[in-house]
């Protein structure tokens, strides 16, 4: 039997604030919010949100999701990839619009939204999530190029590979499923927006460069399908390997 949300919400917040295994206690990438993948011509991408996008557990975005995504996408498309990063560990669907205010969305070919982690943990009402998501997507559609593609990363499960207590994780994961279901409904009528589901292999665990590389693989594959749909293929570039030992924070 699942614990009541009114009990789970403060317990999750207490665990996040005090537990040594809380991801809030990990180092977070704090370097330049721009990464690059080699190639010819150029795809411009904006990555914004919370959670896996912030680079928890690594010291640079180059070893986090942005760097791996840029390199893997370039390897798939043969095009150079520039990714601008606008992230915050506390970002939500309600604060994302303000976070990207002033960013020229019209210059990007792809906009990737990584949201819902904080909302799942805080057990935000699905009604508020739906309202915030519709408002955010409307703002992006108004400001972005008509040819730009928008990708939403689904909210992953927290239970299987984190130290979050199972009784709490069960409630959070049930809520994440509800948020994902609403997301699918919201974007059903918006052809420019695609939901990228997070597979079981990519569920949360302690973040390292190896984990981010795994996360980036599925995301890059889905984005490359859209980008290469109507253009001539070019020679692919191999992703540079990360030096042994560089993927873990010492």
Residue pairs with C-beta under 8 A, 6 or more apart in sequence:
2 170
2 171
2 174
3 167
3 168
3 170
3 171
5 123
5 171
5 175
8 123
8 168
8 171
8 172
9 122
9 123
11 165
11 168
12 121
12 122
12 123
12 164
12 168
12 172
13 121
13 122
15 22
15 164
15 165
15 168
16 22
16 23
16 24
16 121
17 24
19 163
21 162
21 163
22 163
23 56
23 57
23 162
23 207
24 89
26 56
26 57
26 206
26 207
26 249
27 56
27 57
27 58
27 59
27 249
28 54
28 55
28 56
28 89
29 54
29 55
29 56
29 58
29 59
29 60
29 61
29 63
29 64
30 59
31 59
31 60
31 61
31 62
32 61
33 61
33 66
33 84
33 85
33 86
33 87
34 61
34 82
34 83
34 84
34 85
35 61
35 62
35 66
35 67
35 70
35 82
35 83
35 85
36 70
36 80
36 81
36 82
36 83
37 70
37 71
37 72
37 73
37 74
37 75
37 80
37 81
37 82
37 83
37 237
37 239
38 71
38 74
38 80
38 237
39 74
39 77
39 78
39 79
39 80
39 81
39 234
39 237
40 78
40 79
40 80
40 234
40 235
41 79
41 80
41 234
42 79
42 80
42 81
42 82
43 73
43 77
43 79
43 80
43 81
43 82
43 109
43 110
43 227
44 82
44 84
44 107
44 108
44 109
44 110
45 69
45 70
45 73
45 81
45 82
45 83
45 84
45 108
45 109
45 110
45 111
45 112
45 223
46 83
46 84
46 86
46 100
46 103
46 105
46 108
46 110
46 111
46 112
47 53
47 65
47 66
47 69
47 83
47 84
47 85
47 86
47 87
47 112
47 114
48 85
48 86
48 87
48 91
48 96
48 99
48 100
48 111
48 112
48 113
48 114
49 87
49 91
49 96
49 112
49 113
49 114
49 115
49 153
50 87
50 88
50 89
50 90
50 91
50 92
50 114
50 115
50 117
50 118
51 114
51 115
51 116
51 117
51 118
52 65
52 114
52 117
52 153
52 156
52 204
52 207
52 212
52 215
53 64
53 65
53 66
53 85
53 87
53 112
53 114
53 153
54 64
54 87
54 88
54 89
55 61
55 63
55 64
55 65
55 66
55 87
55 207
55 212
56 89
56 207
57 206
57 207
57 208
57 211
57 249
58 64
58 207
58 208
58 209
58 212
58 247
58 249
59 249
60 67
61 67
61 85
63 209
63 212
63 242
63 246
63 247
64 209
64 212
65 114
65 212
65 215
65 216
65 219
66 83
66 85
67 212
68 209
68 212
68 213
68 215
68 216
68 239
69 81
69 83
69 112
69 216
69 219
69 220
70 81
70 82
70 83
71 81
71 216
71 239
71 240
72 213
72 216
72 217
72 220
72 239
73 79
73 81
73 220
73 223
73 224
73 227
74 80
74 81
74 237
74 239
75 220
75 236
75 237
75 238
75 239
76 220
76 221
76 224
76 228
76 236
77 224
77 227
77 228
77 234
77 236
78 233
78 234
78 235
78 236
78 237
79 227
79 234
84 103
84 108
86 99
86 100
86 103
87 114
88 95
88 99
90 118
91 99
91 115
91 118
92 115
92 118
92 119
92 124
92 132
93 115
93 116
93 119
93 129
93 132
93 133
93 136
94 128
94 132
96 113
96 115
96 136
97 135
97 136
97 139
105 111
105 140
105 143
105 144
105 145
105 148
106 143
106 144
106 145
106 148
107 145
108 144
108 145
108 148
109 145
109 147
109 148
109 149
109 227
110 148
110 149
110 150
110 151
110 223
110 226
110 227
111 140
111 144
111 148
111 149
111 150
111 151
112 150
112 151
112 153
112 219
112 223
113 136
113 150
113 151
113 152
113 153
114 153
115 133
115 152
115 153
116 129
116 153
116 154
116 155
116 176
116 179
116 180
116 183
117 155
117 156
118 124
119 129
119 155
119 179
120 155
120 158
120 172
120 173
120 175
120 176
120 179
121 158
121 172
123 171
123 172
123 175
124 179
126 178
126 179
126 182
129 179
129 182
129 183
130 182
130 185
130 186
133 182
133 183
133 186
134 186
137 150
137 186
137 187
137 190
137 193
140 150
141 150
141 190
141 192
144 150
148 192
149 192
149 193
149 194
149 223
149 226
149 227
150 192
150 193
150 194
151 193
151 194
151 195
151 196
151 219
151 222
151 223
152 183
152 187
152 193
152 194
152 195
152 196
153 196
153 198
153 219
154 180
154 183
154 195
154 196
154 197
154 198
155 176
155 179
155 180
155 198
156 176
156 198
156 202
156 203
156 204
157 169
157 173
157 176
157 198
157 200
157 203
157 204
158 164
158 169
158 172
158 173
158 176
158 203
158 204
159 166
159 169
159 170
159 172
159 173
160 200
160 203
160 204
161 203
161 204
161 205
162 169
162 204
162 205
164 172
180 195
180 197
183 195
184 195
187 193
187 194
187 195
194 222
194 226
196 218
196 219
196 222
198 215
198 218
199 218
201 214
202 214
202 215
202 218
205 211
208 247
208 248
208 249
209 242
209 246
209 247
209 248
210 247
213 242
